[in-house]
Amino acid sequence: MCRRAAETGGLDRFTACGTPMTTTTDPNNSSEIRQIVYIVDDDESVRVSLRWLLESVGHVVEVYANGREFLSAAKSNVPGCLLLDVRMPQMGGFELQESLRATDFRLPIIFLTAHGDIPMTVRALKSGAYDFLEKPYNDQQLIDKVSEALKISCQLHQQAQSHSQTSDLLKQLSAREREVFELLIKGNSSKLIAIALNISHKTVEVHRAHIREKLGTTSLAELIRLGMDEVNQRQTKD
């Protein structure tokens, strides 16, 4: 990753939600969202031309000659998108795609190949690729596709941070508080929760107060939203 500054002439540029040459503030953690366009292709001339094209419109670009090189250097916590060749030595594009699906990488993938066919396209898209373009590609079309993919990546990054914050908050709850919380977000009243857990109504109210304090919420609606966020996170992982 440290070679990016050298390869781009020392320029330190950022992309926020697909908009080149800008910075933005992440509403979840008040930090800048930095996005990178990764290019993985064993053809040096392709890497050079793609890098020139995308840097000319302000994108931060990193290039890799093969999938293994990419996996050893790229960071999973940085939003961006991946321009990926299909046929490469050591690790092909589909193999890299499968490796990324098994990890924390959630980069939108745009396949670029000179040897595409319908079965390849179907395989790529069924495995979660954002798009599949054949070489030679239209420059403006590619630029537009990259911008769209970066916007999606930005949204996924913000959702992941929101989920992470929710998980951290819920870890503060004791085992009993967690039981009360689970029943509460399902719509149970304090009286029903007391019966279900075989505790007093007053004890339930004490637990509810502790839950609100630990989670930083002031209303039942906020508690339910946190619960829904966690449920959505579980479903996404499944």
Phi, psi and omega in degrees: 000334184289344183281351184301316183298321180292319184287337181254015178074023176082003181290137177246092186244154184230156176231127180245117179051039175086002181260113186294156171059033178225165171237156178217166178252127178288120183294344182274331182221012175056037178235160182288138176268116181251126182243146184231137171264115179265138177239123178238109183203136182279352179268113183299322182296325177292316180300317181294314183292320178295317179298315180299315182299311186284325176291334180293339177252013169097007181278148171278128187232138171232139184241147179220144184277342179202170184294322181295320178298319179297312183298329182280344186242327185288154181252130184285343183265009179251122180292154180171202174213165186235123172264118194231128174281156182273307186261112179215151176290160178073303179212114180285171183298318180293324178294319177295320179301317179294322178297320180292323179296333182271000182241193180275359180290130178232044182277131170298133183250130173246112178281138175233120182211150175266359185234040183279153173211177183298313178302321178298314181298315180298316180299315182297312183290322178295332179272005173105007179296147179285321180200168182221109184245143178263143174276142357284140182258159175280126185304312183293323178298318180295316179302317179295318180296320179297315179299318179295318181295323179292325177297318178296317180298320179299316179296317179296321180296316180293321178296319180297320179293322178297316178297320180296319179295320178298315180299318179297320179295315184291336178293342180285342183284143174287170180301317180291320178297325179293321177297316178297317180299314181300317180288326181295315184286349174273359176099010180282140175283167178300324180296315180292323178296319179299318179293315183297323183261359180058046176230171182282157177300320180297320179296321177299317180297323177295315179298319179299319179296318179295321179297314179300320181294313182292325183270353178070032180252156180240356182215161177297324180300319179294320177298317180295321178297320177297318179297319178295323179298318179294318178299316178298322179295317179298317181295322179296319180293323180290000000 
